[in-house]
Amino acid sequence: HYEQLKDLEWLIGTWVNTDESSTIETSCRWTANRNFIQRSFRVTIGDEVDFEGTQVIGWDPAAETIRSWMFDSDGGFSVARWSNSGNGQWTVRTLSVLPDGRKASSTNIYDQLDENTVQFKSIGRSIDGELMPNIGPVSVARAAE
């Protein structure tokens, strides 16, 4: 299903965001035969890994859409639907189950500013129907090879 996913090729590589207290590193690669993109992420605070997870992005032929499935080290998981909003922007509508069983949702927006910079924000966030603060926008840079 590479044809349906080729517009996400810009994700492939390693992406990093660092501030004074933490580093978020995301690594994306094609699986064999380019049917899925495997995305691994890790949040490090100081010298300790605080949180990590894996996401698989692929084409859902039954729903004719790009979907993702994410599993994190705290025991949470989510499913999302990706849509290309045009001009390098992707909208990802996410439904999650938190480790304690609560339900969460968000709309994550990725704006590809150039080939080495992506701006991320998460809006419309809620946990069990209670609105949560937005996240971002945050700039994320491609790491040098």
N, C-alpha and C positions, 0 to 999 in steps of 0.2 A: 504493500500500500504506500510505497514511497511517493507516488504521484500526489496523493492526498496530503502528505506530510512535508513535501519539499519546501513549502513556504516557511517552515519552521527550521530550516537548515541553519539559520543565523544563530540558533541556540547552541549548536555544537561547539564545544570548547569548555574552558574553565572561566568562571565569572567570580569576582570578589568585591565585597563591600566591607570596608573597615572603618570603625570609629574609635573613639578613645577607650571604649571598654570591651568591644567584641569584634570578631571577624566572621563574616558569613561567606562561605565558599560553596559554589555550585558547579558541578561538573556534568556536562551533557555529552552523550555519545550515541551513535547509531547502534542498534543491535544487529546481529547477522541478518543479511538480506534486506536491511533498511525498512523493516516493517514497523519498528517501534523506536522511540527515543528513550533512553534510560537516563534519568536525571537524579543525581545524588547530591545531597546538601548536608552541610555541617556548620553548626554555630559553635564557635570557640570563644570562651570568656577567659581572659588571661591565658593560661596554658592548658586549661581543661576543656574537653569537648562537653558542651552543655546539652546539645540536642542535635539529632541527625535523622535523616530519612532518605527514602527512595521514592521516586515518582516514575511511572511508565506512561508515556504519551503515545497514542496510536489512533488509527482510523477505526471507527465503529461502522461497519458496512450496513448493519440493520437500521441504525438511526441516521446514517449518512452524515456523520459529524466527527470531529476530532474530540476524543475524550482522554482523560488522564485518571490514573489511580495512584494515590499517595499513601504511604505507610510511614509513621514516624517512630522514633525510639522511645517515646513516652507511652505508646500503645494506641495512639489515635490514627484515624484513616479518613480518606476523603475520595470523592469522585468529582470530576469537573467536566464541563463542556467548554471547548475552546472555539472562538470565532474570530475571524480576521476582520477587523474594523476598517482596514485600509490605511495607507500611508505609514506602514510599519507598526501599526498598533494592533495588539491582540487583547481580547476581553475573555477572561476565564471565570465562568460562574461555578462556584465551588459549594458543595454540600459535604459537611464533615461530621464525624462522630468523635467526640473527645474521649480521652481515656476513662473519664468518670461516667460516660454514657450520655452526657448532654449533647444536643445537636447544635451545630454552628453552620453559618453560611457567610459567604463574602463574594464580592466581585473584585477580581484582581486584574489590573490593567498593566500591560507591558508595552512601553513605547520605545521602539528601536530608534535612538537618536542618531546613531551612525553605526558602522560595523563593529565598533569596540565599546559602545556605551548604550545601556538600556536604562530607562527610568521605570521604576516599579511603584505602584500604589495599590492599596487595598481599601475599598470603599464598601458601604452598605453592609458592614460587618455586624453579625448578631450571634448571640449565644442564647439558646432557648427563648428566642423572640426578643431578648433585651439588646438594644443597640449598643455597639461598642465603638470606640474612637477609630477614625480612619488611620491608616498607616501610610506614611510617605507624603509626597513622592521622594523616593530614594534613588540615587544614581548608582548603577552597578557597572563596573568596568571589566572588560575581557582581560584575563591575565596573559602576560607574555608567554609564548611557547617556550 
